[in-house]
Amino acid sequence: MVLLGLFLIVRGPARHRVADVLGIGLKNQILALYSVAVAPPTQTDDLAPIAETSVPPYAVNVFLDQEVQTSNVERSLDMIKAAGFYFIKQELLWSDVERPAKGEYYDRLDPSKSSWANYDRIVNLAQQKGIQVIFRIDTTPTWARPPGVSKIETPPVNDEDFGDFVAAVVQRYKGRVHYYQIWNEPNLAFEWGNQVAQPADYVRLLKIAYQRAKAVDPSVVILSAALAPTVENSDRAMPDVTFLQGMYDAGAKPYFDVLSTNAYGLRDGPDDMRINQPNDVNFSRPILLREIMVRNGDASKPIWASEIGWDSLPPNWPQAPLYGSVSRELQAAYTVRAYQRAAEQWPWMGPMAVWHFRMVYPSSKKLQQYYFDLVSVDWKPELVYYALQKYLTAPPILYRGFHQENDWPLHWGNGWNEVKDRRASLGQLKETSVPGATLSFDLDASWLDLVVPVGPKFGKLAVTIDGSPLKANDLPIVHGQAVLDLTQSNEQWQVHEQIADGLEPGPHHVVITVLDGTVGIDGLVADRESPQEQLYWKLTGTLIGLGTLVVTVRRRPKAVILRGEESQTTPSVPPIDVVRPTRISTIITVRNEEATIEALLQSLLGQTRPPDEIVIADGGSTDRTVEIIEKMITQGAPIRLLRCPGANIAAGRNRAILAATGEVICCTDAGTRLNPQWLERISRPFEGGIDTGTDVAMGFFIADPQNTFEWALGATTLPDVDEINPDRFIPSSRSIAFRRTAWEAVGGYPEWLDYCEDVVFDLALRKAGFRFTWVPEATVAYRPRPSIPSFFRQYYLYARGDGKANLWPRRHLIRYLTYLVAPLVFVLGFWYNRAWLGLVVGAGIYLSRPYRRLARSGRNRPRLQKVVAWMLVPGLRVVGDLAKMVGYPVGVWWRIQRKKL
């Protein structure tokens, strides 16, 4: 039944009658599931810092200016406050206030009364109740309209007249009203004097209003006109997406603080994720506007929904529904879910104003829009009122996004001060020097980063999650506390420090406590999988593992695993403020690396801890590699170039180390890009003198793919950081540091090996008893091979090196046996079907790690790339295995022949 309904909804000619068969609720559930699967990728920059997040996002539209009795205004505000709303959104009609002429303010019914009185009453009572007002300023009085035009929704002849009125409003309510929306739905001709909407015309009006308002009160927040969501493009309407881009083209960007839109659900539920339907709009429409903002460099501004809601017409309503219609039960569920979805998925969405609280006149019952109401004309709360009350009064929760230090769910204890500093995100942060000062909040996300400044003056803080320091699993445990040390030798701002990863779904209570020193908190960043990714990876897990080991929990690499109190085999790192070694040398070997050498050296020269010297051994390049290096030397780079024609990698490294003058050698490779803090981090374990408990520092390398093939190859061949056992890890010389004395003790790199020389060198160091420290945050980015032939050759050479050095013979034997047995099991499956099931389960286990890595690294990749990468992985596994099975015996034969000689 569900599959049939899905087919009819999205394809069948009877899709308009499906709701009659399934019911609107079930129809929308099916459609939501379908939309999750087919929703296109979006570019909404969800983790960008967003301004204006200090207020709760709960608002409701009101018509309090129409109330005759003050007691009714008070009654409305009391019910609004009791429901948990923070804002009321009230239209302020220029056409009703500045009349009968410019600068005159007389009530149209009683000339002895000020036309400001209605709005003064609203502002005064709202202020008493602790409710914020958003005024929507629009319409034009007769004297300011074109001659003979009776329609009040007409722009003025002279935009300056509107600017004067906006200035008068802001002056009158200065210090009491902080939010103003400039006009409404100018992309509809109905709201713009029955004319064709032109974005540039509206921008001129917006610019004047913005400038005049800010001149009176710089602290006010200016909302652009709410754009009507529409796909119509005619003399009556312009699509909101077209209009918004037209606004940016006309120079609107500096003249609004918040973008407004209307986000109605209409005929679909709140979880319908289709965002670009040709014939309709839905609650997901704001995503398209957000993409336009991002493309125009305006990602730090939020979107506020000026109107949201679902209509609920009485049964047997005689007219066709203009706005769709749902039951009162669905209206309640959908409105609450709209708030939930915005909180969970759209960190750039701010307050959303429900349309509407209550209409004043009984005659309004004849209007379809009356039935959006939370409270009836005779003061009866509808189900949606009670549902919202339960949701809006619940404790707030932080979801995904970049949350500024003044985000409204954050609870700051005593001792914190708000500090203005241009180096901080959006120019301010919270700071304290009071030990024991706390920040607490509830969080529902998979991982959490703290955005902080670090440097010599900053101290330490402790973190607990659900009362436990262990859940802050990206921090070291020191004396039973999860501690984040912000003390560094160089001051840096807006540093993202990882706090926790892999948190299970559901709210978690986070408490951050200052231990000592000065602590500044500039924001928090949290995230989890999108609904599309959750569905995608669940389906992938089902198909690949058949309930086996395909991992569905996605974790980011942990920041630091140097935890002396937790491990007896991994030494702890000395504090950063100890004395550094006298000299650290960085060595590199190259041969024909003209395409990559400049990027590598630029990343090395741009390190937070500058290199003391760089020694490069060139093995006989015939391209422009040497020319590029020499040019950088003439520009002052501290590089020594050694010409070693014919030298292999091991010989080149040994020559470079002999020429180097440093006590500690940091080694990397051509074809990589270094993390800006790589040298600082990988050299840190050696700081403090001759014996710091470290002889070898093991860095890490990550994939740096340039296309889908390379992304899939990286996931297939390169481990994630949490797969590493530091006690057994064999570091690559792409990212390693060691004492010169250790290198000398094991005789250097084995020059008789052309590949796997770093593995043999590492094993010799371990066998000799030198002390290794795992520094996973010292990362280099390494580009996987760009094609199947180059990948095959790479793994052939690796395996040939294994054979020469007699490495991993058991591992290679298992591979040969597996590929010998698998075809036999497949044939056996024709008689015993369970044999095929065994093959599938085995394949699922074998492929689980690559798919797990794809799941983690593919958070923001388009679906098509994910599907292609998923399909490539099995083939890449096979190609790599075949290359190894071909290369290994060649190396073994070389070793046998060498022994004979």
C-alpha positions in Angstrom: 0.0 0.0 0.0 2.8 2.4 1.0 4.8 1.6 -2.2 1.7 2.1 -4.4 1.0 5.4 -2.7 4.6 6.5 -3.2 4.4 5.7 -6.9 1.2 7.6 -7.3 2.4 10.6 -5.4 5.5 11.1 -7.4 4.7 9.7 -10.8 1.1 8.6 -11.3 -1.7 10.5 -12.9 -3.9 10.0 -9.9 -1.4 11.8 -7.5 -4.0 14.5 -6.8 -6.4 11.9 -5.4 -3.9 10.0 -3.4 -4.7 11.9 -0.2 -8.3 10.8 -0.5 -7.2 7.2 -0.4 -4.3 7.3 2.1 -5.2 10.4 4.1 -3.2 13.6 4.1 -1.0 12.5 7.0 0.1 9.2 5.5 0.5 10.8 2.1 2.8 13.4 3.5 4.8 10.8 5.5 5.4 8.8 2.3 6.3 11.9 0.5 8.7 13.0 3.2 10.5 9.6 3.0 10.7 9.9 -0.8 12.0 13.5 -0.6 14.8 12.5 1.8 16.0 10.0 -0.8 15.8 12.3 -3.8 16.6 15.7 -2.3 19.5 17.3 -4.2 22.7 18.4 -2.4 22.6 22.0 -1.2 25.3 24.6 -0.6 24.0 26.4 2.5 27.2 26.8 4.5 25.5 25.5 7.6 28.6 25.9 9.9 29.2 29.5 9.1 29.0 32.0 12.1 25.5 33.5 12.2 24.5 36.8 13.6 21.4 37.7 15.7 21.2 34.4 17.5 20.8 35.8 21.0 16.9 35.6 20.9 14.6 32.6 21.1 13.2 31.8 17.7 9.5 31.8 18.7 7.2 34.5 17.2 3.6 34.9 16.3 1.7 37.3 14.1 -0.9 39.5 15.8 -3.5 42.1 14.8 -3.6 44.0 18.1 -4.0 47.3 16.4 -7.5 46.2 15.5 -8.5 45.6 19.1 -10.8 48.3 20.5 -10.5 47.3 24.2 -7.2 47.4 26.0 -8.3 44.4 28.0 -8.3 42.3 24.9 -4.8 43.4 24.0 -3.7 42.4 27.5 -5.5 39.1 27.3 -3.8 38.3 24.0 -0.4 39.1 25.3 -1.0 37.0 28.4 -1.9 34.0 26.3 1.0 34.6 24.0 3.4 34.8 26.9 1.9 31.7 28.5 2.4 29.8 25.2 6.2 30.6 25.3 6.5 33.1 22.4 9.2 35.7 22.7 8.1 37.9 19.8 4.9 39.4 18.5 5.0 40.5 14.9 2.6 43.4 14.3 2.0 45.4 11.1 2.6 49.2 11.5 0.7 50.9 8.7 2.2 54.1 7.5 -1.1 54.7 5.8 -2.9 54.8 9.2 -0.3 56.8 11.2 1.1 59.7 9.1 -2.2 61.3 8.0 -3.7 63.4 6.7 -0.5 65.0 5.5 3.3 64.7 5.9 4.3 65.2 9.5 0.7 65.1 10.8 -0.4 62.2 13.0 -4.2 62.1 13.6 -6.5 59.1 14.2 -8.7 58.6 11.1 -11.8 58.1 13.3 -11.1 60.6 16.0 -8.9 63.6 14.9 -8.5 64.6 18.5 -6.6 61.4 19.2 -3.0 60.7 18.1 -2.7 58.0 15.4 0.3 56.6 17.4 -2.0 55.6 20.3 -2.7 52.1 19.0 0.9 51.3 18.6 2.0 53.0 21.8 -0.5 50.7 23.6 0.9 47.6 22.0 4.5 48.6 22.7 3.8 49.6 26.3 1.9 46.4 27.2 4.3 44.1 25.4 7.2 45.7 27.3 5.3 45.1 30.6 4.8 41.5 29.7 8.4 40.9 28.6 7.5 40.4 25.0 9.6 41.8 22.1 7.9 43.5 19.2 8.7 43.2 15.5 7.1 46.0 13.6 6.4 45.4 9.9 6.3 48.9 8.4 4.5 49.2 5.1 1.6 50.7 3.1 1.5 54.3 1.9 -0.8 57.1 2.9 -2.9 58.9 0.3 -0.7 62.0 0.2 2.5 59.9 -0.6 0.9 57.7 -3.2 0.7 58.4 -6.9 -2.3 60.6 -7.7 -5.6 58.7 -8.0 -4.2 55.4 -6.6 -6.4 54.1 -3.8 -4.5 50.9 -3.0 -2.5 51.3 0.2 -0.1 48.5 -0.7 1.6 50.9 -3.2 5.2 52.2 -2.9 5.5 56.0 -2.3 6.2 58.4 -5.1 9.2 59.7 -3.0 11.1 57.1 -1.2 12.5 59.8 1.1 9.0 60.3 2.6 9.1 56.6 3.6 12.6 57.1 5.1 11.3 60.0 7.1 8.5 57.9 8.5 10.8 55.0 9.4 13.1 57.5 11.2 10.1 58.8 13.1 9.0 55.3 14.2 12.5 54.4 15.3 12.8 57.6 17.2 9.5 57.2 19.0 10.2 53.6 20.1 14.0 53.9 20.6 15.2 51.6 23.3 11.9 49.7 23.4 11.5 48.2 19.9 14.6 46.8 18.2 13.3 44.9 15.2 11.8 46.4 12.0 10.7 44.7 8.8 10.7 46.9 5.8 7.6 46.2 3.6 6.0 42.9 2.8 6.2 40.6 -0.2 7.4 43.1 -2.8 7.8 40.2 -5.3 4.0 40.2 -5.6 2.3 42.9 -7.7 -0.6 42.9 -5.1 1.8 44.2 -2.5 3.5 46.7 -4.8 0.7 48.7 -6.3 -0.4 46.1 -8.8 2.8 46.8 -10.7 5.4 44.3 -12.0 7.8 43.8 -9.1 11.3 45.2 -9.8 14.0 44.3 -7.2 15.9 47.5 -7.8 12.9 49.6 -6.9 12.5 47.8 -3.6 16.2 48.0 -2.8 16.1 51.8 -3.1 13.3 51.9 -0.6 15.1 49.4 1.7 18.4 51.4 1.5 16.7 54.6 2.6 14.8 52.9 5.4 18.0 51.2 6.6 20.1 54.3 6.6 17.4 56.5 8.3 16.7 53.9 11.0 20.4 53.3 11.8 21.0 57.0 11.9 18.5 57.3 14.8 19.4 54.0 16.6 22.4 52.0 15.3 21.4 49.1 17.5 18.1 48.3 15.6 17.9 45.2 13.5 16.5 45.7 10.0 14.7 42.8 8.4 14.2 42.8 4.6 10.7 42.4 3.3 9.4 38.9 3.6 9.5 37.4 0.2 6.4 35.4 -0.9 7.4 31.9 -1.9 6.2 31.4 -5.4 7.2 29.8 -8.7 5.0 32.1 -10.8 6.8 34.5 -13.1 4.3 36.9 -14.7 3.1 40.5 -14.4 1.5 39.4 -11.0 4.5 37.8 -9.4 8.3 37.2 -9.6 9.8 34.0 -8.0 11.3 34.7 -4.7 14.6 33.3 -5.7 14.8 35.5 -8.8 13.8 38.5 -6.8 16.4 37.9 -4.1 19.2 37.6 -6.6 17.9 40.8 -8.2 18.2 42.4 -4.8 21.8 41.4 -4.5 22.5 42.6 -8.1 21.0 45.9 -7.1 23.3 46.3 -4.1 21.0 45.3 -1.3 23.6 43.4 0.8 24.7 46.3 3.1 21.1 47.4 3.8 19.6 44.6 5.8 20.6 42.6 8.9 18.2 39.7 8.5 16.6 38.2 5.4 12.9 37.6 5.7 10.7 35.1 3.9 7.4 33.3 4.3 7.7 29.6 4.8 4.3 28.0 4.6 3.8 24.2 4.4 0.7 24.6 2.2 -0.2 21.2 0.7 2.8 19.2 2.1 4.2 18.3 5.5 7.2 20.0 7.2 9.6 17.2 6.3 9.0 17.5 2.6 12.6 18.1 1.4 12.0 18.8 -2.2 13.2 22.3 -2.7 12.7 23.2 -6.3 9.3 21.9 -7.5 8.2 23.4 -10.8 4.6 23.8 -9.8 4.4 24.4 -6.0 6.3 25.5 -2.9 6.7 24.0 0.5 8.3 24.5 3.9 11.8 23.7 2.4 11.7 26.8 0.2 14.0 28.9 2.4 16.9 26.5 1.5 16.9 28.0 -2.0 17.2 31.5 -0.5 20.0 30.5 1.8 21.9 29.2 -1.2 21.6 32.5 -2.9 22.8 34.3 0.2 25.9 32.0 0.4 26.7 32.6 -3.3 26.6 36.3 -2.7 28.9 36.2 0.3 26.2 36.8 2.8 26.4 33.6 4.9 26.7 35.3 8.2 23.2 36.7 8.1 20.2 34.7 9.3 16.9 34.1 7.7 13.8 34.8 9.7 10.4 33.4 8.6 7.9 36.2 8.8 5.0 33.7 8.4 4.7 30.0 8.8 1.7 27.6 9.3 -0.8 25.2 8.0 -4.5 26.1 7.3 -7.2 23.9 8.8 -10.5 24.6 7.1 -13.7 23.2 8.6 -15.2 20.0 7.0 -17.2 20.6 3.9 -15.7 24.0 3.2 -17.5 25.2 0.1 -14.5 26.5 -1.8 -11.3 24.9 -3.1 -8.5 25.3 -0.5 -6.3 28.2 -1.5 -3.5 27.3 0.9 -4.1 23.6 1.3 -5.9 22.2 4.4 -5.1 19.7 7.1 -6.9 18.6 10.2 -6.5 20.4 13.5 -4.4 17.5 14.8 -2.1 17.7 11.8 -1.9 21.4 12.0 -0.7 21.1 15.6 1.8 18.4 14.8 3.1 20.1 11.6 3.6 23.5 13.3 5.6 22.0 16.1 7.6 19.8 13.7 8.4 22.9 11.6 10.1 24.5 14.6 11.9 21.2 15.4 13.2 20.8 11.8 14.4 24.3 11.6 16.3 23.9 15.0 17.8 20.5 14.0 18.7 21.2 10.3 18.8 24.9 9.6 21.3 26.7 12.0 20.9 29.8 9.8 17.1 30.1 10.5 16.2 32.4 13.3 12.7 33.3 14.7 9.7 32.0 12.8 6.4 33.8 13.3 3.3 31.6 13.3 0.5 32.9 11.2 -1.5 33.9 13.2 -2.6 34.2 16.9 -6.1 35.4 16.6 -8.3 37.4 14.2 -10.4 40.1 15.9 -13.6 40.3 13.9 -16.2 37.4 13.8 -16.7 38.1 10.1 -13.2 36.8 9.5 -14.5 33.3 9.8 -15.6 33.6 6.2 -11.9 33.9 5.1 -9.8 30.9 4.5 -6.8 32.5 6.2 -8.8 32.7 9.5 -8.3 29.0 10.0 -4.5 29.3 10.5 -5.5 30.6 14.0 -4.0 29.5 17.3 -6.9 31.0 19.2 -10.4 31.5 17.8 -12.3 34.8 17.6 -14.2 33.8 20.8 -10.9 33.1 22.6 -10.9 29.3 22.3 -7.4 27.9 22.1 -7.0 25.4 19.2 -4.9 22.2 19.5 -2.0 24.0 17.8 -1.8 26.5 20.7 -1.4 23.7 23.3 1.1 21.8 21.2 3.2 24.9 20.7 3.0 25.7 24.4 4.4 22.3 25.3 7.2 22.7 22.8 8.1 26.4 23.3 8.3 26.1 27.1 10.6 23.1 27.1 14.3 23.6 27.9 16.2 24.8 24.9 18.7 22.5 23.1 21.6 23.3 20.9 21.6 21.4 17.6 24.0 21.6 14.6 25.6 24.8 13.6 28.1 27.5 14.6 26.6 29.0 17.8 27.8 32.4 18.8 28.8 33.0 22.5 25.5 34.9 23.0 23.3 32.1 21.5 20.1 32.0 23.5 20.3 28.4 24.9 23.7 29.0 26.5 23.6 29.5 30.3 26.5 31.6 31.6 27.3 31.5 35.3 28.7 34.4 37.2 32.0 36.0 36.3 31.8 36.2 32.5 32.1 39.5 30.6 31.2 40.3 27.0 34.3 41.6 25.2 34.4 43.4 21.9 37.4 42.3 19.8 37.7 42.4 16.0 39.7 39.2 16.1 36.8 37.2 17.5 34.0 35.7 15.3 31.6 38.5 14.5 33.6 40.8 16.7 32.9 39.7 20.2 33.3 36.9 22.7 32.8 36.0 26.4 35.8 36.1 28.7 36.6 35.5 32.4 39.5 35.1 34.7 37.3 33.7 37.6 38.2 30.1 38.5 35.0 28.1 38.7 33.0 30.2 36.2 30.8 27.9 34.2 29.0 27.7 30.9 26.3 25.0 30.6 23.8 23.9 27.9 22.0 21.0 26.5 23.3 19.6 23.2 21.9 17.2 20.6 24.7 16.5 18.1 27.3 13.9 17.2 30.3 16.1 17.8 31.2 19.4 19.5 34.0 21.9 19.0 34.8 24.9 21.2 35.9 28.1 19.3 38.4 29.9 21.5 41.5 32.1 21.4 44.7 30.4 22.5 48.0 32.0 23.6 50.4 32.7 26.5 47.8 34.5 28.6 45.1 31.9 28.3 44.5 29.1 30.9 42.6 25.8 31.2 39.1 24.6 31.4 37.4 21.3 32.2 34.4 19.7 30.4 31.8 17.2 31.5 29.1 15.7 29.4 26.2 14.2 31.2 28.2 14.6 34.4 31.1 12.5 33.0 34.6 13.8 31.8 34.9 10.6 29.7 32.3 11.7 27.3 34.4 14.7 26.4 36.4 12.0 24.5 38.6 14.3 22.4 40.2 15.8 25.5 43.0 14.3 27.7 42.0 13.2 31.2 44.2 14.9 33.8 43.6 14.1 37.5 40.1 12.8 36.7 39.1 15.9 34.6 38.7 16.3 30.8 41.0 19.3 30.4 41.4 21.7 27.5 44.6 23.7 27.8 44.5 27.0 25.9 48.0 28.0 26.7 50.2 28.2 23.7 53.4 30.2 22.8 51.7 32.0 19.9 48.4 33.8 20.2 45.7 32.7 17.8 42.1 33.4 17.5 39.0 31.5 16.4 40.7 28.2 17.0 38.4 25.2 16.8 39.2 22.8 19.7 37.6 19.4 19.5 35.7 18.5 22.7 33.7 15.4 21.9 32.8 13.1 19.0 30.6 10.1 18.4 27.9 11.2 20.9 24.8 9.1 20.7 21.5 10.7 19.6 19.5 12.6 22.2 20.1 15.6 24.5 23.4 15.7 26.5 24.1 18.2 29.3 27.4 19.9 28.8 29.2 21.9 31.6 32.4 23.9 30.9 34.2 25.1 34.0 37.2 27.5 34.1 40.2 25.9 36.0 42.7 28.7 35.9 44.0 31.7 33.9 42.0 33.7 31.5 39.5 31.9 29.3 37.7 33.3 26.2 34.8 31.5 24.5 34.0 32.7 21.0 31.4 30.1 20.1 30.6 26.4 19.7 30.3 24.3 16.6 28.2 21.1 16.5 27.0 18.9 13.7 25.5 15.5 12.9 24.5 13.7 9.7 21.9 15.2 7.5 18.6 13.3 7.1 19.7 12.4 3.5 23.0 11.0 4.8 21.3 9.1 7.6 19.0 7.4 5.1 21.8 6.8 2.6 24.2 5.1 5.0 21.4 3.0 6.6 20.6 1.7 3.2 24.3 1.1 2.4 24.7 -0.7 5.7 21.8 -3.0 4.9 23.0 -3.8 1.4 26.6 -4.3 2.2 26.8 -6.0 5.5 23.5 -7.9 5.6 23.4 -7.0 9.3 27.2 -7.5 9.8 29.9 -5.0 10.5 29.2 -2.0 8.3 29.5 0.8 10.8 26.8 3.4 11.0 28.3 5.6 13.7 30.4 8.2 12.1 33.2 9.9 14.1 35.7 12.5 13.3 39.4 11.9 14.1 40.3 12.7 17.7 42.4 15.7 18.3 45.0 14.4 20.7 45.8 11.0 22.1 48.9 12.0 24.1 47.4 11.1 27.5 50.0 10.2 30.0 47.6 9.2 32.7 45.8 6.8 30.5 48.7 4.9 28.8 51.9 3.4 30.2 53.3 2.9 26.7 52.5 6.3 25.1 54.6 9.1 26.8 52.9 12.3 27.6 53.8 15.6 25.9 55.6 18.3 27.8 53.8 21.7 28.1 54.3 24.1 25.2 56.0 26.7 27.3 59.2 24.6 28.0 62.5 25.3 26.2 62.7 24.2 22.6 65.5 22.1 21.2 68.4 24.3 19.8 67.6 23.3 16.2 65.1 21.2 14.2 65.8 20.2 10.6 63.1 19.3 8.1 64.2 17.0 5.3 62.5 16.1 2.0 63.5 13.9 -1.0 62.3 14.8 -4.5 62.6 13.6 -8.1 60.5 15.2 -10.9 58.0 16.9 -8.5 57.5 20.2 -10.4 53.7 19.9 -10.0 53.7 19.6 -6.2 57.0 20.9 -4.8 56.0 24.6 -4.6 52.8 23.8 -2.7 54.6 21.7 -0.3 57.3 24.3 0.4 54.8 27.1 0.7 52.9 25.0 3.3 56.2 24.4 5.1 57.3 28.0 5.1 53.8 29.0 6.4 54.1 26.9 9.5 53.1 28.4 12.9 56.5 27.2 14.1 58.8 28.2 11.2 61.4 25.6 10.1 65.0 26.3 11.3 66.3 24.7 8.1 65.0 22.7 5.2 67.3 20.2 3.5 66.1 18.8 0.2 67.8 15.9 -1.6 67.1 15.8 -5.3 67.5 12.4 -6.8 68.1 13.6 -10.3 65.1 15.6 -11.5 64.8 16.2 -15.2 61.8 18.6 -15.0 61.6 22.1 -13.3 61.8 20.8 -9.8 65.3 22.1 -9.1 64.5 25.4 -10.8 61.5 26.0 -8.5 63.5 25.2 -5.4 66.4 27.5 -6.4 64.0 30.3 -7.1 62.6 30.0 -3.5 66.1 29.9 -2.1 66.9 33.3 -3.9 63.7 34.6 -2.3 65.1 33.9 1.2 63.7 30.5 2.0 66.0 28.6 4.5 66.6 25.7 2.1 69.7 23.7 1.4 69.5 21.8 -1.9 71.5 18.6 -2.3 72.0 17.1 -5.8 72.1 13.3 -5.4 71.5 11.9 -9.0 70.6 8.3 -8.9 69.9 8.1 -5.2 66.8 6.3 -4.2 64.5 7.6 -1.4 66.4 6.0 1.4 69.7 7.2 0.2 68.3 10.7 -0.4 67.0 10.8 3.2 70.3 9.7 4.6 72.2 12.3 2.6 69.8 15.0 3.8 70.1 14.0 7.4 73.9 13.9 7.2 73.8 17.5 5.8 71.3 18.7 8.4 72.5 20.5 11.5 69.5 19.9 13.8 69.3 17.5 16.8 65.7 16.5 15.8 64.9 15.5 12.2 61.3 16.1 10.8 60.6 14.2 7.7 57.9 14.6 5.0 57.5 13.8 1.3 56.9 15.5 -1.9 53.3 15.3 -3.1 51.9 16.4 0.3 50.5 19.5 1.9 51.2 20.2 5.5 48.8 21.3 8.1 49.8 24.8 9.2 50.6 23.5 12.7 52.3 20.3 11.5 55.9 21.3 12.4 54.9 22.8 15.8 52.9 19.7 16.7 55.3 17.0 15.6 58.3 18.8 17.2 56.4 19.4 20.5 57.3 16.1 22.1 61.0 16.9 21.9 60.7 20.3 23.6 62.3 20.5 27.0 65.8 19.2 26.6 67.6 16.0 25.8 65.3 13.5 27.5 61.6 14.3 27.2 60.5 10.7 27.0 60.3 10.8 23.3 62.7 9.5 20.6 60.3 9.3 17.7 57.1 11.3 17.1 54.6 9.6 14.8 52.5 12.0 12.8 49.5 11.1 10.6 48.5 11.6 7.0 45.1 12.0 5.4 43.7 11.8 2.0 43.6 14.9 -0.2 41.4 13.8 -3.0 40.7 16.0 -6.1 37.9 13.9 -7.5 35.5 11.1 -6.7 37.9 8.4 -7.8 40.6 9.7 -5.5 38.1 10.1 -2.7 37.1 6.4 -3.0 40.7 5.3 -3.3 41.7 7.3 -0.2 38.9 5.6 1.8 40.0 2.2 0.4 43.7 2.5 1.2 44.3 5.0 4.0 43.2 4.4 7.6 41.2 6.8 9.8 42.9 8.0 12.9 40.8 6.0 15.3 41.8 2.8 13.6 45.4 3.3 14.7 46.9 1.4 17.7 49.8 3.7 18.7 51.7 0.8 20.2 51.8 -1.0 16.8 51.6 1.9 14.4 54.3 2.0 11.7 54.4 5.7 10.7 55.0 6.8 7.2 58.0 9.1 6.6 55.5 11.5 5.1 55.0 12.6 8.7 57.6 11.6 11.3 60.2 13.2 13.5 63.1 11.5 15.3 66.3 12.3 17.2 69.5 12.2 15.1 70.9 9.8 17.7 68.1 7.3 17.1 68.8 7.5 13.3 72.5 6.9 13.9 71.9 4.0 16.2 69.9 1.9 13.6 72.2 2.8 10.7 69.8 5.2 9.0 67.3 4.3 6.3 68.1 1.0 4.4 69.5 2.1 1.1 69.2 -1.4 -0.4 65.5 -0.9 -0.5 63.7 1.3 -3.1 60.3 0.9 -1.4 59.1 0.2 2.1 62.4 1.7 3.4 60.5 3.7 6.0 58.8 0.6 7.3 62.1 -1.2 7.8 63.5 1.9 9.4 60.6 2.2 11.9 60.8 -1.5 12.8 64.5 -1.1 13.5 63.8 1.8 15.8 61.1 -0.1 17.7 63.4 -3.2 18.0 66.1 -1.0 19.4 63.8 0.1 22.2 63.4 3.8 21.2 60.3 5.5 22.6 57.5 6.4 20.3 54.9 9.2 20.8 51.7 9.3 18.8 50.8 12.8 17.6 47.8 12.3 15.3 47.1 16.0 15.0 50.4 16.5 13.1 48.8 15.8 9.8 49.9 16.0 6.2 47.5 15.8 3.3 48.5 13.3 0.7 46.8 13.0 -2.7 45.9 9.4 -3.7 46.9 8.1 -7.1 44.7 9.6 -9.9 44.1 6.4 -12.0 43.8 2.6 -11.9 47.2 2.0 -13.6 49.1 4.4 -11.3 47.4 2.8 -8.2 48.3 -0.7 -9.5 51.9 0.3 -10.0 52.1 1.9 -6.5 50.8 -1.2 -4.7 52.9 -3.5 -6.9 56.0 -1.6 -5.8 54.9 -1.6 -2.2 54.4 -5.4 -2.3 57.7 -5.8 -4.1 59.3 -4.0 -1.3 57.6 -6.3 1.2 59.0 -9.2 -0.6 62.5 -7.8 -0.7 62.4 -7.0 3.1 60.5 -10.2 4.0 57.7 -8.1 5.5 54.3 -9.5 6.5 54.6 -13.0 4.9 51.6 -14.3 6.8 49.5 -11.4 5.6 50.4 -12.1 2.0 49.8 -15.8 2.4 46.3 -15.2 3.7 45.6 -13.0 0.7 46.7 -15.7 -1.8 44.6 -18.3 0.1 41.5 -16.0 0.1 41.6 -15.5 -3.6 42.1 -19.2 -4.1 39.3 -20.3 -1.9 36.7 -17.6 -2.8 36.0 -19.0 -6.4 35.7 -22.5 -4.9 33.1 -21.3 -2.4 31.3 -19.5 -5.2 31.0 -22.7 -7.2 30.0 -24.6 -4.1 27.1 -22.2 -3.7 25.3 -23.8 -6.7 24.8 -26.8 -4.4 24.8 -25.2 -1.0 23.2 -21.7 -1.1 24.6 -20.9 2.3 28.1 -20.7 0.8 27.0 -17.7 -1.2 25.7 -16.1 2.0 29.1 -16.7 3.5 30.8 -14.9 0.6 28.4 -11.9 1.0 29.1 -11.7 4.7 32.8 -12.0 4.2 32.7 -9.3 1.5 30.7 -7.1 3.9 33.4 -7.5 6.6 36.2 -6.9 4.1 34.6 -3.7 2.8 33.3 -2.4 6.1 36.3 -0.1 6.8 36.3 1.6 3.4 32.6 2.2 3.7 32.9 3.5 7.2 35.6 6.0 6.0 33.4 7.1 3.1 30.5 7.7 5.5 32.6 9.9 7.7 34.3 11.9 5.0 31.3 12.3 2.7 29.1 14.5 5.0 28.7 17.3 2.4 29.4 15.5 -0.8 26.7 15.2 -3.5 24.7 11.9 -3.6 25.9 11.0 -7.0 29.6 11.1 -5.8 28.7 8.9 -2.9 27.0 6.3 -5.1 30.0 6.3 -7.5 32.5 6.1 -4.7 30.5 3.3 -3.1 30.6 1.3 -6.4 34.3 1.9 -6.9 35.4 0.5 -3.5 35.0 -3.3 -4.3 36.9 -2.9 -7.6 39.7 -0.9 -5.9 40.1 -3.5 -3.2 40.5 -6.2 -5.9 43.0 -4.1 -8.0 45.1 -3.4 -4.9 45.1 -7.1 -3.9 46.1 -8.2 -7.4 48.9 -5.6 -7.5 50.2 -7.0 -4.2 49.9 -10.6 -5.3 51.9 -9.8 -8.5 54.5 -7.6 -6.7 55.3 -9.7 -3.7 56.8 -12.8 -5.4 58.9 -10.5 -7.6 60.4 -9.1 -4.4 60.8 -12.5 -2.8 62.7 -13.7 -6.0 65.0 -10.6 -5.7 65.7 -11.5 -2.1 66.5 -15.1 -3.0 68.8 -14.0 -5.8 70.5 -11.5 -3.5 71.2 -14.2 -1.0 72.8 -16.4 -3.7 75.1 -13.5 -4.6 
